[in-house]
């Protein structure tokens, strides 16, 4: 079998890259061993342009919102799946300073497009709103599990997907191509999520992986809308919500914990007096990065080998935009954004 690109990992990042490469006319084969608890498959899938504590825009937020809207709508149409849910987010202010900053900034460009109206506390009696609340525009969520599954099925129908465990020792690097288990490809791109920490070609990159946990609750008291206070809430329909999440750097595994459950419950009770029932609990590992910028680019020695990773909690927001740019780089050698280009860490690679 001969392909233009071999992609290792079909999470949120790998899905966007594979789709965009194929739409650009390239042949692709995605290799994935379908682990049940990856962050991509349990992610809340939130997108939101605002950093609340400072009332500022997230990194490349305007570009990302524009691209993700077009991308997910296109994929929904292409796959006949429903997973993209743009909607306003209900924000419970965390301090008087945040509330004052919101009122000051919401009439100024470009914040006037994103900072919505202040809300009356009486409209949502089951939330504590000591410092007030407001709506966030251009927010929403993607059902990550449905999205990844729909891309998998789309790839499968095009002979572009294979269930397998990738073994680095079986990879052969040639002058201008790679070979793995009888598959020849011009380039191989690793989209492995947190497992890239163990990738012998890219383990020089400073990952800062973090475990996150969330609860699935049934809560009939509150409206089926996105909310964000000390924790987020994502409506799943019929009074069901995902709420979370936690961050843990010391115990990075995919097992749920009592401590995380108690932490999430405690935070929920700080913002709401609604009654609820816990239906489930999920855990996943985020491929976060120490400088909070993704890893995109080609290996400094092996030019037929690249990485697309490290988006942390922003995978849903950033992967469509960065996949666009990476595809342009791979095909036309267009320059990558300097802040996420892995060239910034070449000095960390001791042995070339």
C-alpha positions as a Markdown table, in Angstrom:
| # | Residue | x | y | z |
|---|---|---|---|---|
| 1 | Unk | 0.0 | 0.0 | 0.0 |
| 2 | Unk | 1.3 | 3.5 | -0.9 |
| 3 | Unk | 0.0 | 6.7 | 0.6 |
| 4 | Unk | 1.0 | 10.3 | 0.7 |
| 5 | Unk | 0.6 | 10.6 | 4.4 |
| 6 | Unk | 0.6 | 8.1 | 7.3 |
| 7 | Unk | -1.1 | 9.7 | 10.4 |
| 8 | Unk | -0.7 | 8.1 | 13.8 |
| 9 | Unk | -3.6 | 8.8 | 16.1 |
| 10 | Unk | -7.2 | 9.7 | 15.3 |
| 11 | Unk | -8.2 | 12.0 | 18.1 |
| 12 | Unk | -9.4 | 15.6 | 17.7 |
| 13 | Unk | -6.2 | 16.8 | 16.2 |
| 14 | Unk | -5.6 | 13.8 | 13.9 |
| 15 | Unk | -9.2 | 13.9 | 12.7 |
| 16 | Unk | -8.9 | 17.5 | 11.5 |
| 17 | Unk | -5.6 | 16.9 | 9.9 |
| 18 | Unk | -6.6 | 13.7 | 8.1 |
| 19 | Unk | -9.8 | 15.3 | 6.8 |
| 20 | Unk | -8.1 | 18.5 | 5.5 |
| 21 | Unk | -5.3 | 16.5 | 3.8 |
| 22 | Unk | -7.8 | 14.3 | 2.0 |
| 23 | Unk | -9.9 | 17.4 | 1.0 |
| 24 | Unk | -6.7 | 18.8 | -0.5 |
| 25 | Unk | -6.4 | 15.7 | -2.7 |
| 26 | Unk | -3.8 | 13.8 | -0.7 |
| 27 | Unk | -4.1 | 10.1 | 0.1 |
| 28 | Unk | -4.0 | 9.3 | 3.8 |
| 29 | Unk | -4.0 | 6.3 | 6.1 |
| 30 | Unk | -4.8 | 6.9 | 9.8 |
| 31 | Unk | -3.5 | 4.3 | 12.3 |
| 32 | Unk | -5.3 | 4.2 | 15.7 |
| 33 | Unk | -5.7 | 1.5 | 18.4 |
| 34 | Unk | -8.9 | 3.1 | 19.6 |
| 35 | Unk | -8.2 | 3.4 | 23.3 |
| 36 | Unk | -11.5 | 4.0 | 25.2 |
| 37 | Unk | -10.5 | 6.8 | 27.5 |
| 38 | Unk | -8.5 | 9.3 | 25.5 |
| 39 | Unk | -9.1 | 13.0 | 26.2 |
| 40 | Unk | -10.5 | 13.3 | 22.7 |
| 41 | Unk | -13.3 | 10.8 | 23.3 |
| 42 | Unk | -14.3 | 12.1 | 26.7 |
| 43 | Unk | -13.7 | 15.8 | 26.1 |
| 44 | Unk | -16.4 | 18.4 | 26.9 |
| 45 | Unk | -15.7 | 19.9 | 23.5 |
| 46 | Unk | -16.1 | 23.5 | 24.6 |
| 47 | Unk | -15.1 | 26.5 | 22.5 |
| 48 | Unk | -15.2 | 30.0 | 24.0 |
| 49 | Unk | -13.2 | 33.0 | 22.9 |
| 50 | Unk | -12.8 | 34.6 | 26.3 |
| 51 | Unk | -10.2 | 34.2 | 29.1 |
| 52 | Unk | -12.5 | 35.1 | 32.0 |
| 53 | Unk | -10.1 | 36.1 | 34.8 |
| 54 | Unk | -8.5 | 38.8 | 32.7 |
| 55 | Unk | -11.5 | 39.4 | 30.3 |
| 56 | Unk | -9.3 | 39.1 | 27.3 |
| 57 | Unk | -9.4 | 37.1 | 24.1 |
| 58 | Unk | -7.7 | 33.7 | 24.0 |
| 59 | Unk | -4.7 | 33.0 | 21.7 |
| 60 | Unk | -5.8 | 33.5 | 18.0 |
| 61 | Unk | -9.5 | 33.3 | 19.2 |
| 62 | Unk | -11.1 | 35.3 | 16.4 |
| 63 | Unk | -9.3 | 33.3 | 13.7 |
| 64 | Unk | -10.1 | 30.0 | 15.5 |
| 65 | Unk | -13.8 | 30.8 | 15.9 |
| 66 | Unk | -14.2 | 31.7 | 12.3 |
| 67 | Unk | -12.4 | 28.6 | 11.1 |
| 68 | Unk | -14.0 | 26.1 | 13.4 |
| 69 | Unk | -17.5 | 27.3 | 12.5 |
| 70 | Unk | -17.0 | 26.7 | 8.9 |
| 71 | Unk | -15.1 | 23.4 | 9.5 |
| 72 | Unk | -17.5 | 21.6 | 11.8 |
| 73 | Unk | -20.5 | 22.7 | 9.7 |
| 74 | Unk | -18.8 | 21.2 | 6.6 |
| 75 | Unk | -17.9 | 18.0 | 8.4 |
| 76 | Unk | -21.4 | 17.6 | 9.7 |
| 77 | Unk | -22.7 | 17.9 | 6.1 |
| 78 | Unk | -20.1 | 15.6 | 4.7 |
| 79 | Unk | -20.7 | 12.9 | 7.3 |
| 80 | Unk | -24.4 | 13.3 | 7.9 |
| 81 | Unk | -23.7 | 13.6 | 11.7 |
| 82 | Unk | -24.8 | 16.1 | 14.3 |
| 83 | Unk | -22.2 | 17.2 | 16.8 |
| 84 | Unk | -21.7 | 21.0 | 16.4 |
| 85 | Unk | -23.7 | 23.1 | 18.9 |
| 86 | Unk | -22.9 | 26.8 | 18.7 |
| 87 | Unk | -24.7 | 28.6 | 21.5 |
| 88 | Unk | -24.3 | 31.4 | 24.0 |
| 89 | Unk | -22.6 | 30.5 | 27.3 |
| 90 | Unk | -24.0 | 31.6 | 30.7 |
| 91 | Unk | -21.0 | 33.0 | 32.7 |
| 92 | Unk | -21.2 | 33.5 | 36.4 |
| 93 | Unk | -18.8 | 36.2 | 37.4 |
| 94 | Unk | -16.1 | 35.1 | 39.8 |
| 95 | Unk | -15.3 | 38.5 | 41.3 |
| 96 | Unk | -16.4 | 42.1 | 41.4 |
| 97 | Unk | -13.3 | 43.0 | 39.3 |
| 98 | Unk | -14.4 | 40.6 | 36.6 |
| 99 | Unk | -17.9 | 42.0 | 36.6 |
| 100 | Unk | -16.6 | 45.6 | 36.3 |
| 101 | Unk | -14.1 | 44.7 | 33.6 |
| 102 | Unk | -16.9 | 42.9 | 31.6 |
| 103 | Unk | -19.1 | 46.1 | 31.7 |
| 104 | Unk | -16.2 | 48.2 | 30.7 |
| 105 | Unk | -15.0 | 46.1 | 27.9 |
| 106 | Unk | -18.2 | 44.9 | 26.3 |
| 107 | Unk | -18.8 | 48.0 | 24.2 |
| 108 | Unk | -15.2 | 48.1 | 22.9 |
| 109 | Unk | -14.0 | 46.3 | 19.7 |
| 110 | Unk | -13.5 | 43.4 | 19.2 |
| 111 | Unk | -15.0 | 42.5 | 22.6 |
| 112 | Unk | -18.5 | 43.8 | 21.5 |
| 113 | Unk | -18.8 | 40.7 | 19.4 |
| 114 | Unk | -18.1 | 38.3 | 22.2 |
| 115 | Unk | -19.1 | 39.9 | 25.6 |
| 116 | Unk | -22.9 | 39.6 | 25.8 |
| 117 | Unk | -25.5 | 41.2 | 28.0 |
| 118 | Unk | -25.6 | 41.1 | 31.7 |
| 119 | Unk | -28.3 | 38.7 | 33.1 |
| 120 | Unk | -30.8 | 39.2 | 35.8 |
| 121 | Unk | -30.2 | 36.8 | 38.7 |
| 122 | Unk | -33.9 | 36.1 | 39.0 |
| 123 | Unk | -33.9 | 34.4 | 35.5 |
| 124 | Unk | -31.7 | 31.6 | 36.9 |
| 125 | Unk | -32.7 | 31.1 | 40.5 |
| 126 | Unk | -30.7 | 27.9 | 41.0 |
| 127 | Unk | -27.3 | 29.6 | 40.5 |
| 128 | Unk | -25.6 | 31.8 | 43.0 |
| 129 | Unk | -24.6 | 35.1 | 41.3 |
| 130 | Unk | -23.0 | 37.3 | 44.0 |
| 131 | Unk | -21.1 | 39.3 | 41.4 |
| 132 | Unk | -23.6 | 39.0 | 38.6 |
| 133 | Unk | -23.6 | 37.1 | 35.4 |
| 134 | Unk | -23.6 | 37.6 | 31.6 |
| 135 | Unk | -23.8 | 35.8 | 28.3 |
| 136 | Unk | -20.8 | 34.9 | 26.1 |
| 137 | Unk | -21.4 | 35.1 | 22.3 |
| 138 | Unk | -19.7 | 32.9 | 19.7 |
| 139 | Unk | -19.3 | 30.0 | 22.2 |
| 140 | Unk | -20.6 | 26.5 | 22.1 |
| 141 | Unk | -19.5 | 22.9 | 22.2 |
| 142 | Unk | -18.7 | 20.0 | 19.9 |
| 143 | Unk | -19.7 | 16.5 | 20.9 |
| 144 | Unk | -16.2 | 15.2 | 20.6 |
| 145 | Unk | -17.1 | 11.5 | 20.7 |
| 146 | Unk | -19.6 | 11.8 | 17.9 |
| 147 | Unk | -17.2 | 14.0 | 15.9 |
| 148 | Unk | -14.3 | 11.6 | 16.1 |
| 149 | Unk | -16.5 | 8.6 | 15.4 |
| 150 | Unk | -18.0 | 10.3 | 12.3 |
| 151 | Unk | -14.6 | 11.2 | 11.0 |
| 152 | Unk | -13.5 | 7.5 | 11.6 |
| 153 | Unk | -16.4 | 6.2 | 9.6 |
| 154 | Unk | -15.8 | 8.8 | 6.8 |
| 155 | Unk | -12.1 | 7.7 | 6.6 |
| 156 | Unk | -13.1 | 4.0 | 6.7 |
| 157 | Unk | -15.3 | 4.3 | 3.7 |
| 158 | Unk | -12.4 | 5.7 | 1.8 |
| 159 | Unk | -9.9 | 3.0 | 2.9 |
| 160 | Unk | -8.1 | 5.6 | 4.9 |
| 161 | Unk | -8.4 | 4.1 | 8.4 |
| 162 | Unk | -6.7 | 1.1 | 10.1 |
| 163 | Unk | -7.1 | -0.2 | 13.6 |
| 164 | Unk | -3.6 | -1.2 | 14.8 |
| 165 | Unk | -1.1 | -0.5 | 17.5 |
| 166 | Unk | 1.8 | 1.5 | 16.1 |
| 167 | Unk | 5.3 | 0.2 | 17.0 |
| 168 | Unk | 8.1 | 2.7 | 16.5 |
| 169 | Unk | 10.6 | -0.2 | 16.1 |
| 170 | Unk | 8.8 | -1.3 | 13.0 |
| 171 | Unk | 9.1 | 2.1 | 11.3 |
| 172 | Unk | 11.8 | 2.4 | 8.6 |
| 173 | Unk | 13.0 | 5.8 | 7.6 |
| 174 | Unk | 14.2 | 6.2 | 4.0 |
| 175 | Unk | 15.8 | 9.3 | 2.3 |
| 176 | Unk | 12.5 | 10.9 | 1.4 |
| 177 | Unk | 9.8 | 8.5 | 2.7 |
| 178 | Unk | 8.8 | 6.0 | 5.4 |
| 179 | Unk | 7.8 | 2.4 | 5.6 |
| 180 | Unk | 5.7 | 0.7 | 8.2 |
| 181 | Unk | 4.3 | -2.9 | 8.1 |
| 182 | Unk | 4.2 | -2.9 | 4.3 |
| 183 | Unk | 2.8 | 0.6 | 4.0 |
| 184 | Unk | 4.9 | 3.2 | 2.1 |
| 185 | Unk | 4.3 | 6.9 | 2.7 |
| 186 | Unk | 5.9 | 10.1 | 1.7 |
| 187 | Unk | 5.5 | 11.5 | 5.2 |
| 188 | Unk | 4.4 | 10.3 | 8.7 |
| 189 | Unk | 2.6 | 12.7 | 11.1 |
| 190 | Unk | 2.2 | 11.9 | 14.7 |
| 191 | Unk | -1.1 | 13.0 | 16.4 |
| 192 | Unk | -0.8 | 10.7 | 19.4 |
| 193 | Unk | -2.0 | 13.1 | 22.2 |
| 194 | Unk | -0.3 | 12.5 | 25.5 |
| 195 | Unk | 1.4 | 9.3 | 24.3 |
| 196 | Unk | 3.8 | 11.5 | 22.3 |
| 197 | Unk | 5.8 | 11.9 | 25.5 |
| 198 | Unk | 7.1 | 8.3 | 24.8 |
| 199 | Unk | 7.7 | 8.9 | 21.1 |
| 200 | Unk | 11.5 | 8.4 | 20.6 |
| 201 | Unk | 11.5 | 11.0 | 17.8 |
| 202 | Unk | 9.6 | 13.8 | 19.6 |
| 203 | Unk | 10.2 | 13.1 | 23.3 |
| 204 | Unk | 12.5 | 16.1 | 23.5 |
| 205 | Unk | 9.5 | 18.4 | 23.3 |
| 206 | Unk | 8.4 | 19.8 | 26.7 |
| 207 | Unk | 4.9 | 18.3 | 27.2 |
| 208 | Unk | 3.1 | 19.0 | 30.5 |
| 209 | Unk | 0.4 | 16.4 | 30.4 |
| 210 | Unk | -2.5 | 16.8 | 32.8 |
| 211 | Unk | -5.2 | 14.4 | 33.9 |
| 212 | Unk | -8.7 | 15.8 | 33.8 |
| 213 | Unk | -11.9 | 14.3 | 35.2 |
| 214 | Unk | -15.6 | 15.2 | 34.8 |
| 215 | Unk | -18.9 | 14.1 | 36.1 |
| 216 | Unk | -22.1 | 13.2 | 34.2 |
| 217 | Unk | -25.1 | 14.4 | 36.2 |
| 218 | Unk | -28.8 | 14.5 | 35.9 |
| 219 | Unk | -30.1 | 17.9 | 37.0 |
| 220 | Unk | -33.7 | 18.9 | 36.1 |
| 221 | Unk | -33.6 | 22.3 | 37.9 |
| 222 | Unk | -31.3 | 24.2 | 35.6 |
| 223 | Unk | -31.9 | 25.1 | 32.0 |
| 224 | Unk | -30.2 | 23.1 | 29.2 |
| 225 | Unk | -27.5 | 25.6 | 28.4 |
| 226 | Unk | -23.8 | 26.0 | 28.6 |
| 227 | Unk | -22.7 | 27.5 | 31.9 |
| 228 | Unk | -19.4 | 28.5 | 33.3 |
| 229 | Unk | -18.4 | 29.5 | 36.8 |
| 230 | Unk | -15.9 | 27.8 | 39.0 |
| 231 | Unk | -16.6 | 24.8 | 36.7 |
| 232 | Unk | -18.2 | 24.3 | 33.3 |
| 233 | Unk | -21.5 | 22.6 | 32.5 |
| 234 | Unk | -22.3 | 21.2 | 29.1 |
| 235 | Unk | -25.9 | 20.2 | 28.3 |
| 236 | Unk | -26.4 | 16.7 | 26.9 |
| 237 | Unk | -30.2 | 16.7 | 26.6 |
| 238 | Unk | -33.0 | 15.4 | 28.9 |
| 239 | Unk | -31.6 | 17.2 | 31.9 |
| 240 | Unk | -28.1 | 15.6 | 31.6 |
| 241 | Unk | -24.9 | 17.6 | 31.9 |
| 242 | Unk | -21.2 | 17.1 | 31.8 |
| 243 | Unk | -19.6 | 19.2 | 34.6 |
| 244 | Unk | -16.0 | 19.6 | 35.4 |
| 245 | Unk | -13.2 | 19.6 | 35.2 |
| 246 | Unk | -10.1 | 18.9 | 37.3 |
| 247 | Unk | -6.4 | 19.3 | 36.6 |
| 248 | Unk | -3.8 | 16.9 | 38.1 |
| 249 | Unk | -0.2 | 16.7 | 37.1 |
| 250 | Unk | 1.2 | 14.2 | 39.6 |
| 251 | Unk | -1.1 | 11.2 | 39.0 |
| 252 | Unk | -1.4 | 11.0 | 35.2 |
| 253 | Unk | -3.5 | 8.0 | 34.4 |
| 254 | Unk | -7.0 | 7.3 | 33.0 |
| 255 | Unk | -8.6 | 6.1 | 36.2 |
| 256 | Unk | -11.4 | 8.1 | 37.9 |
| 257 | Unk | -10.9 | 9.1 | 41.5 |
| 258 | Unk | -13.0 | 9.9 | 44.6 |
| 259 | Unk | -11.0 | 13.0 | 45.2 |
| 260 | Unk | -11.8 | 14.4 | 41.8 |
| 261 | Unk | -15.5 | 13.6 | 42.2 |
| 262 | Unk | -15.6 | 15.4 | 45.5 |
| 263 | Unk | -13.7 | 18.4 | 44.1 |
| 264 | Unk | -16.2 | 18.8 | 41.2 |
| 265 | Unk | -19.2 | 18.3 | 43.4 |
| 266 | Unk | -17.8 | 20.9 | 45.8 |
| 267 | Unk | -17.3 | 23.5 | 43.0 |
| 268 | Unk | -20.8 | 22.8 | 41.6 |
| 269 | Unk | -22.3 | 23.4 | 45.0 |
| 270 | Unk | -20.5 | 26.7 | 45.3 |
| 271 | Unk | -22.3 | 28.0 | 42.2 |
| 272 | Unk | -25.6 | 26.2 | 42.4 |
| 273 | Unk | -28.2 | 24.9 | 44.9 |
| 274 | Unk | -29.9 | 22.7 | 42.3 |
| 275 | Unk | -30.5 | 19.0 | 43.2 |
| 276 | Unk | -28.7 | 16.5 | 41.0 |
| 277 | Unk | -27.8 | 12.8 | 40.7 |
| 278 | Unk | -24.4 | 11.5 | 39.5 |
| 279 | Unk | -24.7 | 9.2 | 36.6 |
| 280 | Unk | -21.1 | 8.7 | 35.7 |
| 281 | Unk | -17.5 | 9.9 | 35.8 |
| 282 | Unk | -14.8 | 10.2 | 33.1 |
| 283 | Unk | -11.1 | 10.7 | 33.1 |
| 284 | Unk | -8.7 | 11.6 | 30.3 |
| 285 | Unk | -5.2 | 12.9 | 29.8 |
| 286 | Unk | -4.6 | 16.2 | 28.1 |
| 287 | Unk | -1.6 | 16.7 | 25.9 |
| 288 | Unk | -0.7 | 20.1 | 27.4 |
| 289 | Unk | 2.5 | 22.0 | 26.7 |
| 290 | Unk | 4.6 | 24.0 | 29.2 |
| 291 | Unk | 4.5 | 27.2 | 27.1 |
| 292 | Unk | 0.8 | 26.7 | 26.2 |
| 293 | Unk | 1.4 | 26.7 | 22.5 |
| 294 | Unk | 0.8 | 23.6 | 20.3 |
| 295 | Unk | 3.5 | 21.5 | 18.7 |
| 296 | Unk | 3.2 | 21.7 | 14.9 |
| 297 | Unk | 6.0 | 21.0 | 12.4 |
| 298 | Unk | 8.6 | 18.7 | 11.0 |
| 299 | Unk | 11.4 | 16.9 | 12.8 |
| 300 | Unk | 14.7 | 18.9 | 12.5 |
| 301 | Unk | 16.6 | 15.9 | 11.2 |
| 302 | Unk | 13.9 | 13.6 | 9.7 |
| 303 | Unk | 12.1 | 15.9 | 7.2 |
| 304 | Unk | 9.7 | 13.1 | 6.3 |
| 305 | Unk | 8.3 | 13.1 | 9.9 |
| 306 | Unk | 6.1 | 15.6 | 11.6 |
| 307 | Unk | 4.0 | 16.2 | 14.7 |
| 308 | Unk | 0.5 | 17.8 | 15.2 |
| 309 | Unk | -0.2 | 17.9 | 19.0 |
| 310 | Unk | -0.1 | 19.7 | 22.3 |
| 311 | Unk | -3.4 | 21.7 | 22.1 |
| 312 | Unk | -4.4 | 20.8 | 25.7 |
| 313 | Unk | -7.9 | 22.0 | 26.4 |
| 314 | Unk | -8.1 | 23.9 | 23.1 |
| 315 | Unk | -8.1 | 21.1 | 20.7 |
| 316 | Unk | -11.7 | 21.6 | 19.5 |
| 317 | Unk | -11.0 | 25.4 | 19.0 |
| 318 | Unk | -7.5 | 25.3 | 17.5 |
| 319 | Unk | -7.2 | 22.1 | 15.5 |
| 320 | Unk | -9.2 | 23.2 | 12.4 |
| 321 | Unk | -7.2 | 26.5 | 12.1 |
| 322 | Unk | -3.8 | 24.9 | 12.7 |
| 323 | Unk | -4.6 | 21.9 | 10.5 |
| 324 | Unk | -5.3 | 24.4 | 7.7 |
| 325 | Unk | -1.9 | 26.0 | 8.2 |
| 326 | Unk | -0.1 | 22.6 | 8.6 |
| 327 | Unk | -1.6 | 21.3 | 5.3 |
| 328 | Unk | -0.5 | 24.4 | 3.5 |
| 329 | Unk | 3.0 | 23.9 | 4.9 |
| 330 | Unk | 3.1 | 20.2 | 4.0 |
| 331 | Unk | 1.9 | 20.8 | 0.5 |
| 332 | Unk | 3.2 | 24.2 | -0.5 |
| 333 | Unk | 5.8 | 24.8 | 2.2 |
| 334 | Unk | 3.9 | 27.8 | 3.5 |
| 335 | Unk | 5.4 | 29.1 | 6.8 |
| 336 | Unk | 4.0 | 27.9 | 10.1 |
| 337 | Unk | 3.0 | 30.2 | 12.9 |
| 338 | Unk | 6.2 | 30.8 | 14.8 |
| 339 | Unk | 4.5 | 30.4 | 18.2 |
| 340 | Unk | 3.6 | 26.8 | 17.6 |
| 341 | Unk | 6.3 | 25.8 | 15.1 |
| 342 | Unk | 8.4 | 23.1 | 16.9 |
| 343 | Unk | 11.6 | 24.8 | 15.6 |
| 344 | Unk | 11.4 | 26.8 | 18.8 |
| 345 | Unk | 12.6 | 23.7 | 20.7 |
| 346 | Unk | 15.4 | 22.5 | 18.4 |
| 347 | Unk | 17.9 | 23.4 | 21.0 |
| 348 | Unk | 16.4 | 20.7 | 23.2 |
| 349 | Unk | 17.2 | 17.9 | 20.8 |
| 350 | Unk | 20.6 | 16.8 | 22.1 |
| 351 | Unk | 21.3 | 14.1 | 19.5 |
| 352 | Unk | 20.4 | 14.8 | 15.9 |
